[in-house]
């Protein structure tokens, strides 16, 4: 829907309640990336991989991270 700012707000609220919610970190990384906030996206993707290294999306996230270095 393109409402990435709203998504960030809601995902940050989710992480305030449950900082280890891996899906929230993944989605927050995606939202930050869409907003052009590369350092923030990188941090969230790294946290996602730390919490869920065997995710079916792990390889894709690792590829994204390489573009953010």
Secondary structure by P-SEA (a helix, b strand, c coil): ccaaaaaaaaaaaaaaacccaaaaaaaaaaaaaaacaaaaaaaaaaaaaaacccccaaaaaaaaaaaac
